[in-house]
């Protein structure tokens, strides 16, 4: 929800965006969430970040997190 988005944005603003992307990737690859939608939303927040390191990490992880085409349209 919106509170989670605010938390992710705060972490990115605090310079921890790359860490956020790594956590997203870990949760996605290990199947630690029941649904992919929150994972994709969090990754999208990172990809749209103004922080270059976070943005690069998000786009670099895209193929590992979005493993099937429908993930790109969530």
C-alpha positions in Angstrom: 0.0 0.0 0.0 0.8 3.7 0.2 2.7 3.3 3.5 5.0 0.7 2.0 5.7 3.0 -0.9 6.5 5.8 1.4 8.9 3.5 3.3 10.7 2.5 0.1 10.9 6.1 -1.1 12.4 7.1 2.3 15.0 4.3 2.0 16.0 5.4 -1.5 16.2 9.1 -0.3 18.5 7.9 2.5 20.9 6.4 0.0 19.8 2.8 0.5 18.2 2.3 -2.9 20.7 -0.3 -4.2 20.1 -2.3 -0.9 16.3 -2.1 -1.6 16.8 -3.5 -5.1 18.9 -6.3 -3.8 16.2 -7.2 -1.2 13.5 -7.1 -3.9 15.6 -9.4 -6.0 16.2 -11.8 -3.2 12.5 -12.0 -2.3 11.5 -12.5 -5.9 14.1 -15.2 -6.7 13.5 -17.1 -3.5 9.7 -16.9 -3.9 9.3 -15.3 -0.5 6.1 -13.4 -1.4 2.7 -14.8 -2.2 2.2 -12.3 -5.0 4.5 -10.6 -7.5 2.5 -7.3 -7.7 4.2 -5.7 -4.6 7.6 -6.8 -5.9 7.0 -5.2 -9.3 5.6 -2.0 -7.7 8.7 -1.7 -5.5 11.0 -2.3 -8.4 9.1 0.3 -10.4 9.6 2.8 -7.6 13.4 2.1 -7.7 13.5 2.3 -11.5 11.8 5.7 -11.5 14.1 7.0 -8.8 16.2 10.1 -9.4 19.1 8.3 -7.7 21.3 6.9 -10.6 22.7 4.0 -8.6 19.2 2.8 -7.6 17.9 3.3 -11.1 20.8 1.3 -12.6 20.4 -1.5 -10.0 16.7 -1.7 -10.8 17.2 -2.0 -14.5 20.1 -4.4 -14.2 17.9 -6.7 -12.0 14.9 -6.5 -14.3 15.5 -9.7 -16.2 16.0 -11.7 -13.0 12.9 -10.3 -11.3 10.6 -10.1 -14.3 11.0 -13.7 -15.4 7.9 -14.0 -17.6 6.5 -11.4 -20.0 3.3 -10.7 -18.0 5.4 -9.4 -15.1 6.2 -6.4 -17.3 2.5 -5.4 -17.5 1.6 -5.6 -13.8 
